[in-house]
Amino acid sequence: MTALLREVIGDVLRRARTDQGRTLREVSDTARVSLGYLSEVERGRKEASSEVLAAVCGALGLRLVDLVARTGEELRPVAPVRVLSSARERGALSAPRHPAPAGEPVRDVPVARLPLAARPTARATDVLLLAA
């Protein structure tokens, strides 16, 4: 089962808060976010706006970009991504369902670092998860 973005964001925020030994009330007061709402965000029950996330990050001494990066690291698929070499293969967006055939290299390469011609293209049936 795939974790929802709001659940992973909540986990990252909760860990940051507890690692600092701070209470939910302390962070909610500093961030000027209600205690109940912050609790719901940490438990992954509410989709917080970017303004709320920025306020909570500020209260925790985090940059919003660090929250997004940590969340992305946790959402990143564990399976290796195969670098696509042919035009026919470039239509594939996700990691292969099966390991690469013997002798074929499998590398973990962020899509943004691939040359434009080698980047996979989305199809109407593909699903993308986006992080703010």
Helices and strands as residue ranges (DSSP letters): H 5-19, H 24-31, H 35-42, H 50-60, H 64-75, G 89-91, G 111-113, G 116-118
